[in-house]
Amino acid sequence: MIFYLSNLTNLFFGFNIFRYITFRSFVGFILSFLICILIMPYFVNFIKKKQFVQMIREDGPKTHLIKKNTPTMGGVVIVLVAFVSIILTARLNRFVVWCLFTILYLGILGLLDDYLKIIKKHPKGVPAKYKLLFQLIFALALSYYLYVNPSNARYSTFLHIPYLKDTFINLSLFYFIVVILTFTGASNGINLTDGLDGLAVGNIIFVSITYAILSYVSGNYKISSYLKLPYVSGAGELTVVLSCLIGVSLGFLWYNCYPATIFMGDTGSLFLGGLVGIIAIFIKQELLLIITGGVFVIEALSVILQVVYYKRTKKRIFLMAPLHHHYELKGYHESKITVRFWIISILLSIIALASLKIR
């Protein structure tokens, strides 16, 4: 919205600053952070009065039992603040509109899951198969849209291979599989990682910073041409979107760091992953998400391996899955696990950004 103030430059030349993506990204970050910081205490008090508290697994680490009465559904604040901040600071092009739709779609799906778990006391919430079905429907709709209206006409069905110079693989109609795997994988990966105070939201901050940089590069013709990256017209606005996401995530981390005052629930975790996933698809950097979001990938793989191995052998690879619970049961304090996973995420983000020059 503030972008359109730049049309008033004939009244005052200073309004021209609102044209710049960098300035609006800064405003979006500050705005989303401050709004989250200011309204979260009121939301926490509301949740406490309603007694919407986290359900703790009895078979999990015993240290989690002290979190039994911790308020949850903090993702409601993340969704609302991110949505409002993006509308206020980003130019509403087609990519931003899709991002807003993603926030609402997955936010509502996550809210329904939290509603069934927390309020209706259904332990499993929305059954996994239905949750995946809704994600698949969205991914297929996105695939069709990108097939008809590609983000980059030259590479519409091509998969970009990072670290290699001008290397693309044309998947033709099978590109929709990449879209589905990227979107559903990112969404569910963060959902599985959200098990320790600050773990998921801390990692999503580092991933978002990385993709904010990549989005800015992809949306700038001169820089993307110099770095041999697919140019995506309008992708620069995704930097503003991600800056808002970083701001609200940082604000939430203020209350979610150990010991957590509130948990995000599925309302937050589902949309956070889905939003980063869809941006990776738009800027043709799907494979880099495996590196940047390596922590989420490892967490998801630990669950898959545990389930498959147990069904075959009735034995477990890990003491408990996802992986962070394995280290908890080995005696590591959750703060140490969280910070070390953050460190790994920072290193992976640096490796991912190195792809801009390693070709």
Secondary structure, 3 states (H helix, E strand, C coil): CHHHHHHHCCCCHHHHHHHCHHHHHHHHHHHHHHHHHHHHHHHHHHHHHHCCECCCCCCCCHHHHHHCCCECCCHHHHHHHHHHHHHHHCCCCHHHHHHHHHHHHHHHHHHHHHHHHHHCCCCCCCCHHHHHHHHHHHHHHHHHHHHHCCCCHHHCCEEECCCCCCCEEECHHHHHHHHHHHHHHHHHHHHHHCCCCCHHHHHHHHHHHHHHHHHHHHCCHHHHHHCCCCCCCCCCHHHHHHHHHHHHHHHHHHHHCCCCCCCCHHHHHHHHHHHHHHHHHHCCCCCHHHHHCHHHHHHHHHHHHHHHHHHHHCCCCCCCCCHHHHHHHCCCCHHHHHHHHHHHHHHHHHHHHHHHCCC
